[in-house]
Amino acid sequence: MSVRLVIQLTSAPGKGAELAAEMASRCREVQQEPGCEQYEVFHSALEPDKLVLLERWRDAQALEVHSQLNRTRPQIAPELRSSAPGEREDYEYNRTR
């Protein structure tokens, strides 16, 4: 069963567009991983320093492989991110239409 992650991110003040651009680059890389069904960042139209990352993985095993691989990647530039931790929600993905 697919796994859906919804991750809310906040940029450093005034850095939302830069963080979105850096995340978009990361998205293109991650989208090539086996089991990745979606990995996209959305920049809020109302709050310029808020972003949401939507991930969908074929199964928990594909997500675990991604997590291991992520530990080897360079971190997103820390000066672009808020010091507040992002919020992550995990869901089992059941298509409803």
FENFEN-V948196 format. One record per residue. N is the residue number from 1. RES is the residue in three letters. OMEGA is omega in radians with two decimals (* if undefined). D_LAST is the distance of its C-alpha to the last C-alpha in whole Angstrom. Layout:
# FENFEN-V948196
<<N RES OMEGA D_LAST> <N RES OMEGA D_LAST>>
This chain:
# FENFEN-V948196
<<1 MET -3.14 16> <2 SER 3.09 15> <3 VAL 3.12 17> <4 ARG 3.02 16> <5 LEU 3.02 19> <6 VAL -3.06 20> <7 ILE 3.10 23> <8 GLN -3.13 25> <9 LEU 3.04 28> <10 THR 3.12 31> <11 SER 2.92 34> <12 ALA -3.10 38> <13 PRO 3.10 39> <14 GLY -3.07 38> <15 LYS -3.08 37> <16 GLY -3.12 33> <17 ALA 3.13 33> <18 GLU 3.11 35> <19 LEU 3.12 33> <20 ALA 3.14 30> <21 ALA 3.12 32> <22 GLU 3.11 33> <23 MET 3.12 29> <24 ALA 3.09 28> <25 SER 3.11 30> <26 ARG -3.13 29> <27 CYS -3.13 26> <28 ARG 3.12 27> <29 GLU -3.07 29> <30 VAL -3.12 26> <31 GLN 3.13 23> <32 GLN -3.10 26> <33 GLU 3.07 26> <34 PRO 3.09 25> <35 GLY 3.11 21> <36 CYS 3.11 20> <37 GLU 3.06 17> <38 GLN 3.04 17> <39 TYR -3.04 20> <40 GLU 3.08 21> <41 VAL 3.11 23> <42 PHE -3.12 23> <43 HIS -3.10 26> <44 SER 3.07 26> <45 ALA -3.07 27> <46 LEU -3.12 29> <47 GLU -2.97 30> <48 PRO 3.14 32> <49 ASP 3.13 32> <50 LYS 3.07 29> <51 LEU 3.03 26> <52 VAL 3.06 23> <53 LEU 3.08 22> <54 LEU 3.11 19> <55 GLU 2.97 19> <56 ARG -3.11 16> <57 TRP -3.10 18> <58 ARG -3.13 18> <59 ASP -3.12 20> <60 ALA 3.13 22> <61 GLN 3.10 25> <62 ALA 3.09 24> <63 LEU 3.13 24> <64 GLU 3.09 27> <65 VAL 3.10 29> <66 HIS -3.14 27> <67 SER 3.11 29> <68 GLN 3.14 32> <69 LEU -3.14 32> <70 ASN 3.14 32> <71 ARG -3.13 35> <72 THR -3.12 37> <73 ARG 3.01 36> <74 PRO 3.13 38> <75 GLN 2.99 36> <76 ILE -3.09 35> <77 ALA -3.05 38> <78 PRO -3.13 39> <79 GLU 3.11 41> <80 LEU -3.05 37> <81 ARG 3.02 36> <82 SER 3.08 36> <83 SER 3.11 38> <84 ALA 3.13 36> <85 PRO 3.05 33> <86 GLY 3.10 30> <87 GLU -3.12 27> <88 ARG 3.03 25> <89 GLU 3.12 22> <90 ASP -3.14 20> <91 TYR 2.87 17> <92 GLU -3.05 15> <93 TYR 3.06 12> <94 ASN -3.13 9> <95 ARG -3.08 6> <96 THR 3.06 4> <97 ARG * 0>>
